[in-house]
């Protein structure tokens, strides 16, 4: 399947069963991290003691809320897919920190959040990475590009018109982050060792890895059309038969 971008659709006002997740499909859920106190408390009750401790370490209340809602939403979605109670799910981390679900290791997932939005990717097809960023002014964006982008990306970035450079920056950043997260390398892979597309309006692509194009062709990068002021990418090391995306209805979270 070749998909250049995917938009998020609504499921409706009722509390539906989640769409079935086919073996080679990727399902993406957008989560609004703003929630009423009752829902925050309900989701907080689903978290493990370690997760509650992590939440408590955040200095600002908004950060505790975002963590609780995002982590609770992940548990609800994984619980729906496995038929297990969200509160009983257990996670373990690989040698380089990538998490997996103990009760269903074949169910791959990845999470990203920015501002008041989060996205969760689920699949049984293989490794997946996802990243979103809210478009915003960054005073030293050009310096960051010179430091972390590859030489090819830097050249392309500075050739983009100034009024589109913010979008180009975040296109590049989310595509690189999604690739690294799918690879499972975390901080162990230098961001300038591979090239991605970044020109606004052009398809998301992994162009080369260490200067070689053959390995890059095996990857699929898909742009996420979450909102006009967001950039986002989902990356897989394999070819999904379908990538679908939905806004997660609050009633699914309320139902647990």
C-alpha positions as a Markdown table, in Angstrom:
| # | Residue | x | y | z |
|---|---|---|---|---|
| 1 | Unk | 0.0 | 0.0 | 0.0 |
| 2 | Unk | 1.2 | 3.5 | -0.9 |
| 3 | Unk | -0.4 | 6.2 | 1.2 |
| 4 | Unk | 1.0 | 9.7 | 1.3 |
| 5 | Unk | -1.2 | 11.1 | 4.1 |
| 6 | Unk | -4.1 | 10.1 | 6.3 |
| 7 | Unk | -6.8 | 12.2 | 7.9 |
| 8 | Unk | -8.6 | 11.7 | 11.1 |
| 9 | Unk | -12.3 | 10.8 | 11.0 |
| 10 | Unk | -15.0 | 10.7 | 13.7 |
| 11 | Unk | -16.5 | 7.5 | 15.0 |
| 12 | Unk | -19.8 | 9.1 | 16.1 |
| 13 | Unk | -21.5 | 10.0 | 19.4 |
| 14 | Unk | -22.3 | 6.5 | 20.6 |
| 15 | Unk | -19.9 | 4.2 | 22.4 |
| 16 | Unk | -18.9 | 1.9 | 19.5 |
| 17 | Unk | -16.8 | -1.2 | 19.6 |
| 18 | Unk | -13.3 | -0.4 | 18.2 |
| 19 | Unk | -12.8 | -1.3 | 14.6 |
| 20 | Unk | -11.1 | -4.7 | 14.2 |
| 21 | Unk | -7.4 | -4.5 | 13.8 |
| 22 | Unk | -6.2 | -6.6 | 10.8 |
| 23 | Unk | -2.8 | -8.3 | 10.9 |
| 24 | Unk | -1.1 | -5.8 | 8.5 |
| 25 | Unk | -3.2 | -2.7 | 9.4 |
| 26 | Unk | -2.2 | 0.4 | 11.4 |
| 27 | Unk | -4.9 | 2.1 | 13.5 |
| 28 | Unk | -4.1 | 5.6 | 14.8 |
| 29 | Unk | -6.1 | 7.3 | 17.5 |
| 30 | Unk | -6.0 | 11.0 | 18.3 |
| 31 | Unk | -6.7 | 11.8 | 22.0 |
| 32 | Unk | -7.7 | 15.2 | 23.4 |
| 33 | Unk | -5.7 | 15.5 | 26.6 |
| 34 | Unk | -8.2 | 18.0 | 28.1 |
| 35 | Unk | -10.6 | 16.2 | 30.3 |
| 36 | Unk | -13.1 | 16.8 | 33.1 |
| 37 | Unk | -11.9 | 16.0 | 36.7 |
| 38 | Unk | -14.1 | 12.9 | 37.0 |
| 39 | Unk | -12.6 | 11.4 | 33.8 |
| 40 | Unk | -9.1 | 12.3 | 34.9 |
| 41 | Unk | -9.7 | 10.5 | 38.2 |
| 42 | Unk | -11.2 | 7.5 | 36.4 |
| 43 | Unk | -8.3 | 7.2 | 34.1 |
| 44 | Unk | -5.9 | 7.7 | 37.0 |
| 45 | Unk | -7.3 | 4.6 | 38.7 |
| 46 | Unk | -6.3 | 2.5 | 35.7 |
| 47 | Unk | -2.6 | 3.4 | 36.1 |
| 48 | Unk | 0.0 | 1.3 | 37.8 |
| 49 | Unk | 1.7 | 2.5 | 41.0 |
| 50 | Unk | 4.8 | 3.2 | 38.9 |
| 51 | Unk | 2.8 | 5.3 | 36.5 |
| 52 | Unk | 1.1 | 7.2 | 39.3 |
| 53 | Unk | 4.5 | 8.0 | 40.8 |
| 54 | Unk | 5.7 | 9.3 | 37.4 |
| 55 | Unk | 2.6 | 11.5 | 37.2 |
| 56 | Unk | 3.2 | 12.9 | 40.7 |
| 57 | Unk | 6.8 | 13.9 | 39.7 |
| 58 | Unk | 5.5 | 16.5 | 37.2 |
| 59 | Unk | 5.7 | 20.0 | 38.7 |
| 60 | Unk | 2.7 | 21.5 | 36.8 |
| 61 | Unk | -0.8 | 20.2 | 37.1 |
| 62 | Unk | -1.4 | 20.4 | 33.3 |
| 63 | Unk | 1.5 | 18.0 | 32.8 |
| 64 | Unk | 0.2 | 15.6 | 35.3 |
| 65 | Unk | -3.2 | 15.8 | 33.6 |
| 66 | Unk | -1.7 | 15.2 | 30.1 |
| 67 | Unk | 0.3 | 12.2 | 31.3 |
| 68 | Unk | -2.7 | 10.6 | 33.1 |
| 69 | Unk | -5.1 | 11.1 | 30.2 |
| 70 | Unk | -2.6 | 9.9 | 27.6 |
| 71 | Unk | -1.5 | 6.9 | 29.6 |
| 72 | Unk | -5.0 | 6.0 | 30.6 |
| 73 | Unk | -6.1 | 6.2 | 26.9 |
| 74 | Unk | -3.3 | 3.9 | 25.9 |
| 75 | Unk | -4.5 | 1.4 | 28.5 |
| 76 | Unk | -8.1 | 1.6 | 27.4 |
| 77 | Unk | -7.2 | 1.1 | 23.7 |
| 78 | Unk | -4.9 | -1.9 | 24.5 |
| 79 | Unk | -7.5 | -3.3 | 26.8 |
| 80 | Unk | -10.2 | -3.1 | 24.1 |
| 81 | Unk | -7.9 | -4.9 | 21.6 |
| 82 | Unk | -6.8 | -7.6 | 23.9 |
| 83 | Unk | -10.0 | -8.1 | 25.9 |
| 84 | Unk | -8.1 | -7.6 | 29.1 |
| 85 | Unk | -8.8 | -5.1 | 31.9 |
| 86 | Unk | -6.9 | -1.9 | 31.2 |
| 87 | Unk | -5.7 | -1.7 | 34.9 |
| 88 | Unk | -4.2 | -5.2 | 34.7 |
| 89 | Unk | -2.0 | -4.6 | 31.7 |
| 90 | Unk | 1.8 | -4.8 | 32.2 |
| 91 | Unk | 4.6 | -3.2 | 30.2 |
| 92 | Unk | 8.2 | -4.1 | 29.8 |
| 93 | Unk | 11.1 | -2.3 | 28.1 |
| 94 | Unk | 13.6 | -3.6 | 25.6 |
| 95 | Unk | 17.4 | -3.0 | 25.8 |
| 96 | Unk | 17.0 | 0.4 | 24.3 |
| 97 | Unk | 13.9 | 1.4 | 26.1 |
| 98 | Unk | 11.1 | 0.6 | 23.7 |
| 99 | Unk | 8.0 | -0.6 | 25.6 |
| 100 | Unk | 5.9 | -3.6 | 24.8 |
| 101 | Unk | 2.8 | -5.2 | 26.3 |
| 102 | Unk | 3.6 | -8.3 | 28.4 |
| 103 | Unk | 0.3 | -10.0 | 27.8 |
| 104 | Unk | 0.3 | -9.5 | 24.0 |
| 105 | Unk | 3.8 | -8.7 | 22.7 |
| 106 | Unk | 2.7 | -9.1 | 19.1 |
| 107 | Unk | 0.5 | -6.0 | 19.5 |
| 108 | Unk | 2.8 | -3.1 | 18.7 |
| 109 | Unk | 2.1 | 0.4 | 19.8 |
| 110 | Unk | 3.7 | 3.8 | 19.9 |
| 111 | Unk | 2.6 | 7.1 | 21.4 |
| 112 | Unk | 3.4 | 10.8 | 20.8 |
| 113 | Unk | 2.0 | 14.0 | 22.3 |
| 114 | Unk | 2.3 | 17.7 | 21.8 |
| 115 | Unk | 0.4 | 20.5 | 23.6 |
| 116 | Unk | -3.1 | 19.1 | 24.3 |
| 117 | Unk | -3.1 | 16.4 | 21.7 |
| 118 | Unk | -1.8 | 12.8 | 21.7 |
| 119 | Unk | -1.7 | 10.1 | 19.1 |
| 120 | Unk | -1.5 | 6.4 | 19.6 |
| 121 | Unk | -0.6 | 3.9 | 16.9 |
| 122 | Unk | -1.6 | 0.3 | 17.1 |
| 123 | Unk | -0.7 | -2.6 | 14.8 |
| 124 | Unk | 0.1 | -6.3 | 14.7 |
| 125 | Unk | 2.1 | -6.0 | 11.5 |
| 126 | Unk | 5.5 | -5.0 | 13.0 |
| 127 | Unk | 7.4 | -2.1 | 14.4 |
| 128 | Unk | 5.7 | 1.3 | 14.2 |
| 129 | Unk | 6.8 | 4.8 | 15.2 |
| 130 | Unk | 4.7 | 7.9 | 15.4 |
| 131 | Unk | 5.4 | 11.5 | 16.2 |
| 132 | Unk | 3.4 | 14.8 | 16.2 |
| 133 | Unk | 4.4 | 18.4 | 16.9 |
| 134 | Unk | 2.3 | 21.5 | 17.2 |
| 135 | Unk | 3.6 | 24.2 | 14.8 |
| 136 | Unk | 5.1 | 27.0 | 16.8 |
| 137 | Unk | 7.9 | 29.6 | 16.5 |
| 138 | Unk | 11.3 | 28.3 | 17.7 |
| 139 | Unk | 13.8 | 31.1 | 18.0 |
| 140 | Unk | 16.8 | 28.9 | 17.2 |
| 141 | Unk | 15.1 | 26.6 | 14.7 |
| 142 | Unk | 17.8 | 27.3 | 12.0 |
| 143 | Unk | 20.6 | 26.4 | 14.5 |
| 144 | Unk | 18.7 | 23.2 | 15.5 |
| 145 | Unk | 18.5 | 22.3 | 11.8 |
| 146 | Unk | 22.2 | 22.8 | 11.3 |
| 147 | Unk | 23.0 | 20.7 | 14.3 |
| 148 | Unk | 20.6 | 17.8 | 13.9 |
| 149 | Unk | 19.5 | 17.6 | 10.3 |
| 150 | Unk | 21.6 | 15.8 | 7.7 |
| 151 | Unk | 23.6 | 17.9 | 5.2 |
| 152 | Unk | 21.1 | 17.1 | 2.4 |
| 153 | Unk | 18.2 | 18.1 | 4.7 |
| 154 | Unk | 19.9 | 21.3 | 5.7 |
| 155 | Unk | 20.4 | 22.3 | 2.1 |
| 156 | Unk | 16.8 | 21.6 | 1.3 |
| 157 | Unk | 15.5 | 23.4 | 4.5 |
| 158 | Unk | 17.3 | 26.6 | 3.7 |
| 159 | Unk | 16.1 | 26.5 | 0.1 |
| 160 | Unk | 12.5 | 26.6 | 1.3 |
| 161 | Unk | 10.8 | 30.0 | 1.3 |
| 162 | Unk | 10.9 | 31.7 | 4.7 |
| 163 | Unk | 7.1 | 31.6 | 5.1 |
| 164 | Unk | 7.0 | 27.8 | 4.7 |
| 165 | Unk | 10.2 | 27.1 | 6.6 |
| 166 | Unk | 8.4 | 26.4 | 9.9 |
| 167 | Unk | 6.3 | 23.7 | 8.3 |
| 168 | Unk | 9.4 | 22.3 | 6.7 |
| 169 | Unk | 11.2 | 22.2 | 10.0 |
| 170 | Unk | 8.5 | 20.2 | 11.7 |
| 171 | Unk | 7.9 | 18.0 | 8.7 |
| 172 | Unk | 11.6 | 17.0 | 9.0 |
| 173 | Unk | 11.6 | 16.7 | 12.8 |
| 174 | Unk | 8.5 | 14.4 | 13.0 |
| 175 | Unk | 9.6 | 12.2 | 10.1 |
| 176 | Unk | 13.0 | 11.7 | 11.7 |
| 177 | Unk | 11.5 | 11.0 | 15.2 |
| 178 | Unk | 8.9 | 8.6 | 13.8 |
| 179 | Unk | 11.6 | 6.7 | 11.9 |
| 180 | Unk | 13.9 | 6.5 | 15.0 |
| 181 | Unk | 11.0 | 5.3 | 17.2 |
| 182 | Unk | 10.0 | 2.6 | 14.8 |
| 183 | Unk | 13.6 | 1.5 | 14.6 |
| 184 | Unk | 13.6 | 1.3 | 18.4 |
| 185 | Unk | 17.0 | 3.1 | 18.6 |
| 186 | Unk | 15.9 | 6.0 | 20.7 |
| 187 | Unk | 18.9 | 8.2 | 21.5 |
| 188 | Unk | 21.3 | 5.6 | 20.0 |
| 189 | Unk | 21.0 | 6.8 | 16.4 |
| 190 | Unk | 22.4 | 10.1 | 15.3 |
| 191 | Unk | 19.7 | 12.1 | 13.4 |
| 192 | Unk | 22.1 | 13.2 | 10.7 |
| 193 | Unk | 22.7 | 9.7 | 9.5 |
| 194 | Unk | 19.6 | 9.5 | 7.4 |
| 195 | Unk | 17.6 | 11.8 | 5.1 |
| 196 | Unk | 13.9 | 12.4 | 4.9 |
| 197 | Unk | 11.8 | 14.6 | 2.7 |
| 198 | Unk | 10.6 | 17.9 | 4.2 |
| 199 | Unk | 9.3 | 20.3 | 1.6 |
| 200 | Unk | 5.7 | 21.2 | 2.4 |
| 201 | Unk | 3.2 | 19.5 | 0.0 |
| 202 | Unk | 5.6 | 16.8 | -1.0 |
| 203 | Unk | 5.0 | 13.2 | 0.2 |
| 204 | Unk | 6.7 | 12.0 | 3.4 |
| 205 | Unk | 9.6 | 9.7 | 2.5 |
| 206 | Unk | 12.7 | 8.2 | 3.9 |
| 207 | Unk | 15.3 | 9.0 | 1.2 |
| 208 | Unk | 18.5 | 7.4 | 2.4 |
| 209 | Unk | 20.2 | 5.7 | 5.4 |
| 210 | Unk | 23.9 | 6.4 | 5.7 |
| 211 | Unk | 23.9 | 7.6 | 2.1 |
| 212 | Unk | 22.3 | 4.4 | 0.8 |
| 213 | Unk | 18.8 | 4.4 | -0.8 |
| 214 | Unk | 18.1 | 0.7 | -1.1 |
| 215 | Unk | 17.3 | 0.1 | 2.6 |
| 216 | Unk | 15.3 | 3.3 | 2.8 |
| 217 | Unk | 12.9 | 2.0 | 0.1 |
| 218 | Unk | 11.7 | -0.7 | 2.6 |
| 219 | Unk | 10.2 | 2.0 | 4.9 |
| 220 | Unk | 6.8 | 3.7 | 4.7 |
| 221 | Unk | 6.4 | 7.2 | 6.1 |
| 222 | Unk | 2.9 | 8.6 | 6.1 |
| 223 | Unk | 2.0 | 12.2 | 6.9 |
| 224 | Unk | -0.7 | 12.6 | 9.5 |
| 225 | Unk | -3.3 | 15.3 | 8.8 |
| 226 | Unk | -4.3 | 15.9 | 12.4 |
| 227 | Unk | -4.9 | 19.6 | 12.4 |
| 228 | Unk | -3.7 | 22.6 | 10.4 |
| 229 | Unk | -1.3 | 23.7 | 13.1 |
| 230 | Unk | 0.2 | 20.2 | 13.6 |
| 231 | Unk | 2.8 | 18.2 | 11.7 |
| 232 | Unk | 2.9 | 14.4 | 12.2 |
| 233 | Unk | 4.2 | 11.2 | 10.7 |
| 234 | Unk | 3.8 | 7.5 | 11.2 |
| 235 | Unk | 6.6 | 5.1 | 10.2 |
| 236 | Unk | 6.7 | 1.4 | 9.6 |
| 237 | Unk | 9.5 | -1.0 | 8.5 |
| 238 | Unk | 6.9 | -2.9 | 6.4 |
| 239 | Unk | 4.1 | -2.2 | 4.0 |
| 240 | Unk | 0.7 | -1.9 | 5.8 |
| 241 | Unk | -2.4 | -3.0 | 3.9 |
| 242 | Unk | -4.3 | -0.1 | 5.5 |
| 243 | Unk | -3.7 | 2.9 | 7.7 |
| 244 | Unk | -6.7 | 4.5 | 9.3 |
| 245 | Unk | -7.0 | 7.3 | 11.9 |
| 246 | Unk | -9.8 | 8.4 | 14.2 |
| 247 | Unk | -10.5 | 10.9 | 16.9 |
| 248 | Unk | -11.0 | 8.9 | 20.1 |
| 249 | Unk | -14.5 | 9.6 | 21.4 |
| 250 | Unk | -14.5 | 10.6 | 25.1 |
| 251 | Unk | -17.2 | 8.1 | 25.8 |
| 252 | Unk | -14.8 | 5.2 | 25.1 |
| 253 | Unk | -12.5 | 6.6 | 27.8 |
| 254 | Unk | -15.5 | 7.0 | 30.1 |
| 255 | Unk | -16.5 | 3.4 | 29.6 |
| 256 | Unk | -13.0 | 2.2 | 30.2 |
